Structures are given as C-alpha cells and as structure tokens.
Amino acid sequence: MRNGGHEYDYNPIKTDVLIVGAGAAGLRAAIELAREGVDVLVLGKRRHGDAHTVWAAGGINASLGNLDPDDRWEIHAADTIGEGHFVNDPRAVEILAREAPERILELRDWGCPFSLTEDGELNQRYFGAQSFRRTCFAGDRTGEAMLGTLVAKAREEGVRYREDVYVTKLLKSGGRVNGAAGFDMKSGRKLLFGARAVVLAAGGYTSIYRRGSSRPDENNGDAMALAYEAGAALKDMEFVQFHPTGMIEPEGMEGRLVTEAVRGEGGRLYNARGERFMECYSPEHMELDARDVVARANYREIREGRGTPDGAVLLDISHRDPGYVRERLPNMVEQFAEQGVDITREPMKVSPTAHYGMGGIEVDPRTGATAVEGLYAVGESAAGVHGANRLGGNSLAETVVFGKILGSHLADVLDDLLPPVPLDECAAREHFAALDVLAAGRGSGGRDPEELIDELRDLLWDHAGIVRTGDGLRKGIEKLCDLKGRAGELGLLDVPVNQGLERIFNLRAMLVAAEAVMRGALAREESRGAHHREDFPEEAEAWRKNILCAWIEVGGMHLWTEPVGEVPAAIQKALDEDYSLNYHYLE
Ligand SMILES: Cc1cc2nc3c(=O)[nH]c(=O)nc-3n(C[C@H](O)[C@H](O)[C@H](O)COP(=O)(O)OP(=O)(O)OC[C@H]3O[C@@H](n4cnc5c(N)ncnc54)[C@H](O)[C@@H]3O)c2cc1C
C-alpha cells in the first residue's frame, strides 16, 4: 500500500511476543518463550549475533565457589547491595544471586566456551569489590562467547529474528501495549508489528556521554525513550557508572574499554610520577576497589596535574608473565597491539569513560512487567539490580537470569491476561506520516542531528559527569532545554532517508535519557555510589530512596521518590559478617 508516495505495510507483521533487542537479555527471554511454545519475534538493529553484548569482555558472576569454596549466593547478594549503596531493589538482588549459578551452568551445557580450571570446572577470576573469585569468563571475550551460544540455541528453538529494524514507537490499544512501528534501516521502508506483549531489551544509555565505552550508534537510550513515551516510569537514571579505565587514543577509539579483568589479573595503576596512587585512595583494596572509587581516583590524579601530558594515568600488567597475559587477556593484547603498544612489556594510557547506566525502566523483577499493561523490560534496559553502582560481571548475569524469568512468566500469563486486541492503526498511520514529513524535508536545510548529538554529549560530560554540582546541573538543564527546542527543526540533509531517520531517532532517545539523568542528578542532593555531588559530598540516610520519573501531559517530566524495599534477613546477615577481598592476596 502507498501513502503520499511512501510505501509501508498496513498489514502488520504479527507475533505473540515482540522482543525489541537481540542481545543476551532479549535472546534468553526469546529462548524461554519458544521452549514454551510461544511464537516470538526478535528485532535488532544489526545482523543476528551482532548486539552490544559481544563487547562484554571480562566475565559473568556466579557464586559457584569453584576457586573459593566459601563463596555463597548470600555473599554475592551482599557484595551487590554494598556496592549499590543500599538503593538496589533487594528482591532483584536476591533473584540474581540465587539464580546466576544455574543460568551459567546452563550456558556451559549449551556449549558456551568458558575458560576452565585444570579440573574441568568453570574458572573464576577476581573482579572489583567482590569478596571472592566469582567472575566466570571466556578469556576476555565473554560476551561474544555467550551471545554466540544464545544465538545457536535460539535458532535450535525456532526463534524468529528480523535484522536491521529500528523501532521508533510503541503502539497501544485501550492502555495496553500491543505493537510497534519502525523502519528498515537498510531500505528506509516503514514497518508495523502487532503482538500480545512487547519486551524492551534494547540496551542502555551511556552513549549520551562524550567519552563512553559503548559501540557507536548503540546505547542511545532507545528503550528508555520508548517506554517513557508509552507511559512507563524510569528509575534512578542519575546513577551512571564511569569505568576507571578507557582508552584515550587514537581518535575514534577514545573511551573504548580497557577491561577490569586487567586489574583482576593484577594490573597496577601509576601516575606520571611513577606513584602507585591507589595506596593513598584505598590502601586495602587498591586497584580492585569499587569502580566509582577507582574512577574518581584516576579523575583526580589527572585533574590535579599528576597524569600524563595527554590526560591519562598508566595501567601496567607487564610485571606478569607475558604468556599468562596473552592467555588471559587476548583481546586487550590485540586492541593495544593495533596501536603499537605491547601490554606485556609497557603500560597502557587510560582515563575514565562512561560505561553503564544503572537506571532504566522500572520493572517488577519477578516478572519483568512495567506498570503499563503489555509492556515488559529486561537486561540493561531495566533498573533495579545494581542500585547506585554496578559490580562488574553482574550485568551479563542479569541478562540471562531475568531473561529466563521474564520468558517463563510471559508464557504462563499470555493466554489468561493478554488476549489479542486489534492494533491502533490510526496511531501507526500518524507516526508514519510524521516520518514522511521528516523525509520530505530532505535536502532542504534544517539542522543536522549529528551536530546536536555532539553538543548533547559534551553537555552531559561537562554538566553531569563523574563529579557534579547543583549549579553545573542547573546550567546543563537550561542548555538541554535550548537544545531540545533546536531539535524540533531537524532536517535529513543530504544523507539517504534511512540514515537520516536513524540519526534523528538516536537524538530523540538521547534527549529523553539525558533529561532524566540531569533532573535526577539535580534532585539527589547527596553523593552515593557513582553519583558524586561536590556540593553534597556525603551519603545521606534521608536519600536512601529511589528517584522515579514519568511523562505527564501537563509539565512534561515529573519526578518523585519511593522507599527502597527491606533487605532479606539472609543477605543482611552476610552484610553484617562483612566479607571483603583483601587485595594483597593477589600480590
Ligand atoms: C565494552 C563493554 C564491556 C562490558 N563488559 C562486561 C563484562 O565483562 N561483564 C558484564 O557483566 N557486563 C559487561 N558489560 C555490560 C554488558 O555487556 C551489557 O550490560 C549487556 O550485554 C547488555 O545486554 P542487553 O541484552 O541488555 O543489551 P544489548 O546487548 O545492548 O542489546 C540491545 C539490543 O537492542 C537492539 N536495539 C536497540 N535499540 C533498538 C531499537 N530502537 N529498535 C530495534 N532494536 C533495538 C540492538 O540492536 C541490540 O540487538 C560491558 C559493556 C561494555 C560496553
């Protein structure tokens, strides 16, 4: 069918459950649904097997106790809550810590090539702020190994998949989400999907920062923007984790992650004077203290002039045997060799980089349901598990633990709670007409979305970065409002329609995520975990609560707070026992 000269499908592509996102979380949910006989369609922006998950390097947590038999799920949970500074959803933490071992053994049984001990058990390494060696790994290509395994399993279970799709809007009928609209990223053709339930597994939002560890054009906050526009709440968006070690060069690779596994395998941080400065910031935990502590230490060394002239500190693993380094960190060896640096012999220049948004869509962790009927979220898109700061290795665990839970819950309730309802084709038509208007403006001037994206990223880095102040945030919000105004005058310029639309919708998603981060950061008048306010440097008991936001017709973004749930007794006991890693075991 044609409309105003632009082709699109009025006949929706139908499925029972539509999953937006083909990373580990989306695929694990899809596998569970397919095994229960539910028809499921997974959409991704890239080709099958190429989601952001493949960049995950260092590992996945589970208290298997293969190397440290004293480890237990309760201690994993206590580490997670301690590191999350007590604003995590305790229900989510308990589920994660209890179920991670089973999910990881399942991945092994499905063929995931995890590194093994000499006894054939899954090997486990140290990761920051964890009491025991609990992080399972496949060299430093853990995400790639996991996603490859999940893709093969999904194929075996008959999961349908569609590549190169950009979902731009969720559709609702009678208050219930039951479809989505978008376009094909290769052809620009518009697409309409009908479903009984929609799952957002579309990743995170750290690409809103100038320097970040994400792939270009991913993690723009699509999931948060789609959910927000559909009426769901976002939670704790101000908590953004800055990883201590990102690359600083070459151009185009600034911010690229230098995995925590380097420090887990004994890597040491030095300033340009040759001082091992973590001795001043954290003499007990040293380089393996929590990410926020190490990131702020690196930031301070650089800001106070003790970094290298090009703004870095030095991460060195050359004291370890070169063969060991090559075996445990093959990806890092390769990544730096391409830049002419041999990490088995010389240090790496690193500085902090935006890495993970702990905030996201508010869900019930027992089901994955949002407050909007028919809408679910999982993986990095969802909030709750990580609180104010994420333990490295917990997000890969989150994808498979909550993917499985969501899949089996949806399979159970689909028939009773979510019978099919007709799509609101009017809303779809309106949305497609808006895309046509954007396409019609092609070549006729208007602002280039890429310019505004660059401006937005600078703004977030400068006003809502590693260290924040009330004044800085207020100024940042003013600039953001101005930028939002200018984003109303976008043009597709001279790029093909599909590319132009991608840029425009990237920017639109980033604007929602950016506003939620900045407003949450301004409201939270304390420092907690990854959120550091120079004007409120202490953690405040009164702020031990979550900040939520949702869109309201009058007034736009509305913020409110909610109390945090009670920590279950078993986890509280482990917290009271106060386990912690003594870094010097590693020496
Ligand atoms: C460099 C790096 C290293 C990391 N290392 C680790 C680690 O060692 N351990 C650990 O636990 N965690 C690690 N993480 C975090 C972890 O990789 C992620 O949190 C996790 O992989 C997220 O998986 P996901 O399935 O939720 O989303 P993703 O893997 O990000 O997948 C999102 C999917 O959604 C699709 N999508 C997005 N928007 C749309 C849209 N509008 N329409 C259609 N499709 C869309 C994408 O194409 C993609 O298929 C790392 C992260 C980075 C950046």
Ligand as a Chemical Component Dictionary entry (heavy atoms), coordinates in Angstrom:
data_LIG
# 
_chem_comp.id                   LIG 
_chem_comp.type                 NON-POLYMER 
_chem_comp.pdbx_formal_charge   0 
_chem_comp.three_letter_code    LIG 
# 
loop_
_chem_comp_atom.comp_id 
_chem_comp_atom.atom_id 
_chem_comp_atom.alt_atom_id 
_chem_comp_atom.type_symbol 
_chem_comp_atom.charge 
_chem_comp_atom.model_Cartn_x 
_chem_comp_atom.model_Cartn_y 
_chem_comp_atom.model_Cartn_z 
_chem_comp_atom.pdbx_ordinal 
LIG C1  C1  C 0 32.833 -2.539 26.444 1  
LIG C2  C2  C 0 31.889 -3.200 27.406 2  
LIG C3  C3  C 0 32.331 -4.274 28.171 3  
LIG C4  C4  C 0 31.469 -4.887 29.072 4  
LIG N1  N1  N 0 31.925 -5.942 29.807 5  
LIG C5  C5  C 0 31.089 -6.561 30.666 6  
LIG C6  C6  C 0 31.515 -7.694 31.431 7  
LIG O1  O1  O 0 32.659 -8.150 31.332 8  
LIG N2  N2  N 0 30.635 -8.259 32.272 9  
LIG C7  C7  C 0 29.363 -7.811 32.424 10 
LIG O2  O2  O 0 28.605 -8.381 33.201 11 
LIG N3  N3  N 0 28.924 -6.762 31.685 12 
LIG C8  C8  C 0 29.743 -6.133 30.819 13 
LIG N4  N4  N 0 29.291 -5.072 30.086 14 
LIG C9  C9  C 0 27.863 -4.721 30.142 15 
LIG C10 C10 C 0 27.065 -5.742 29.323 16 
LIG O3  O3  O 0 27.749 -6.028 28.136 17 
LIG C11 C11 C 0 25.693 -5.246 28.947 18 
LIG O4  O4  O 0 25.048 -4.718 30.059 19 
LIG C12 C12 C 0 24.823 -6.358 28.381 20 
LIG O5  O5  O 0 25.495 -7.052 27.361 21 
LIG C13 C13 C 0 23.527 -5.782 27.855 22 
LIG O6  O6  O 0 22.829 -6.766 27.184 23 
LIG P1  P1  P 0 21.345 -6.479 26.689 24 
LIG O7  O7  O 0 20.868 -7.734 26.057 25 
LIG O8  O8  O 0 20.550 -5.884 27.774 26 
LIG O9  O9  O 0 21.520 -5.332 25.579 27 
LIG P2  P2  P 0 22.441 -5.215 24.263 28 
LIG O10 O10 O 0 23.418 -6.317 24.133 29 
LIG O11 O11 O 0 22.929 -3.823 24.289 30 
LIG O12 O12 O 0 21.426 -5.396 23.081 31 
LIG C14 C14 C 0 20.499 -4.393 22.734 32 
LIG C15 C15 C 0 19.761 -4.848 21.506 33 
LIG O13 O13 O 0 18.699 -3.944 21.253 34 
LIG C16 C16 C 0 18.696 -3.571 19.870 35 
LIG N5  N5  N 0 18.048 -2.266 19.792 36 
LIG C17 C17 C 0 18.371 -1.138 20.472 37 
LIG N6  N6  N 0 17.523 -0.146 20.145 38 
LIG C18 C18 C 0 16.643 -0.651 19.239 39 
LIG C19 C19 C 0 15.550 -0.118 18.508 40 
LIG N7  N7  N 0 15.164 1.157  18.656 41 
LIG N8  N8  N 0 14.912 -0.926 17.620 42 
LIG C20 C20 C 0 15.294 -2.215 17.442 43 
LIG N9  N9  N 0 16.321 -2.779 18.122 44 
LIG C21 C21 C 0 16.983 -2.002 19.004 45 
LIG C22 C22 C 0 20.172 -3.603 19.495 46 
LIG O14 O14 O 0 20.343 -3.683 18.102 47 
LIG C23 C23 C 0 20.593 -4.877 20.219 48 
LIG O15 O15 O 0 20.219 -6.002 19.461 49 
LIG C24 C24 C 0 30.151 -4.425 29.204 50 
LIG C25 C25 C 0 29.707 -3.342 28.439 51 
LIG C26 C26 C 0 30.571 -2.723 27.554 52 
LIG C27 C27 C 0 30.091 -1.545 26.784 53 
# 
loop_
_chem_comp_bond.comp_id 
_chem_comp_bond.atom_id_1 
_chem_comp_bond.atom_id_2 
_chem_comp_bond.value_order 
_chem_comp_bond.pdbx_ordinal 
LIG C1  C2  SING 1  
LIG C2  C3  SING 2  
LIG C2  C26 DOUB 3  
LIG C3  C4  DOUB 4  
LIG C4  N1  SING 5  
LIG C4  C24 SING 6  
LIG N1  C5  DOUB 7  
LIG C5  C6  SING 8  
LIG C5  C8  SING 9  
LIG C6  O1  DOUB 10 
LIG C6  N2  SING 11 
LIG N2  C7  SING 12 
LIG C7  O2  DOUB 13 
LIG C7  N3  SING 14 
LIG N3  C8  DOUB 15 
LIG C8  N4  SING 16 
LIG N4  C9  SING 17 
LIG N4  C24 SING 18 
LIG C9  C10 SING 19 
LIG C10 O3  SING 20 
LIG C10 C11 SING 21 
LIG C11 O4  SING 22 
LIG C11 C12 SING 23 
LIG C12 O5  SING 24 
LIG C12 C13 SING 25 
LIG C13 O6  SING 26 
LIG O6  P1  SING 27 
LIG P1  O7  DOUB 28 
LIG P1  O8  SING 29 
LIG P1  O9  SING 30 
LIG O9  P2  SING 31 
LIG P2  O10 DOUB 32 
LIG P2  O11 SING 33 
LIG P2  O12 SING 34 
LIG O12 C14 SING 35 
LIG C14 C15 SING 36 
LIG C15 O13 SING 37 
LIG C15 C23 SING 38 
LIG O13 C16 SING 39 
LIG C16 N5  SING 40 
LIG C16 C22 SING 41 
LIG N5  C17 SING 42 
LIG N5  C21 SING 43 
LIG C17 N6  DOUB 44 
LIG N6  C18 SING 45 
LIG C18 C19 SING 46 
LIG C18 C21 DOUB 47 
LIG C19 N7  SING 48 
LIG C19 N8  DOUB 49 
LIG N8  C20 SING 50 
LIG C20 N9  DOUB 51 
LIG N9  C21 SING 52 
LIG C22 O14 SING 53 
LIG C22 C23 SING 54 
LIG C23 O15 SING 55 
LIG C24 C25 DOUB 56 
LIG C25 C26 SING 57 
LIG C26 C27 SING 58 
# 
